[in-house]
Amino acid sequence: KVSKTTVEIKTYITAGEARTIAIESEGKFGTDSEKNFAVADKTMELCIVSLNGSKEEIAKRVMDLPMPDYMQIAEEIRKLSAPLEELDPSKKVSGQQ
């Protein structure tokens, strides 16, 4: 729960989801913010089950939340995706540089 927003985040990601994130991020991180944001959006879509009870347009709706809410959600997603970064530190799947 973040402020008045109810966010259901997975407790783990599967190997298949990790692969999807890795494939999505392949060659995309760098100075091109649009590509970095696309990977971050895909990661959110895979990690967040629902936002205020809805599964529709999760990444877009997360962007409409107050910044403190977004930061808390992003931190939880970073924790889920951390094993990917440990495998290859050059792959930052949470959209952070």
Rosetta blueprint (number, residue, H / E / L):
1 K L
2 V E
3 S L
4 K L
5 T E
6 T L
7 V E
8 E E
9 I E
10 K L
11 T L
12 Y L
13 I L
14 T L
15 A H
16 G H
17 E H
18 A H
19 R H
20 T H
21 I H
22 A H
23 I H
24 E H
25 S H
26 E L
27 G L
28 K L
29 F L
30 G L
31 T L
32 D L
33 S H
34 E H
35 K H
36 N H
37 F H
38 A H
39 V H
40 A H
41 D H
42 K H
43 T H
44 M H
45 E H
46 L H
47 C H
48 I E
49 V E
50 S E
51 L E
52 N L
53 G L
54 S E
55 K L
56 E L
57 E L
58 I H
59 A H
60 K H
61 R H
62 V H
63 M L
64 D L
65 L L
66 P L
67 M H
68 P H
69 D H
70 Y H
71 M H
72 Q H
73 I H
74 A H
75 E H
76 E H
77 I H
78 R H
79 K H
80 L H
81 S H
82 A H
83 P H
84 L H
85 E H
86 E H
87 L H
88 D L
89 P L
90 S L
91 K L
92 K L
93 V L
94 S L
95 G L
96 Q L
97 Q L
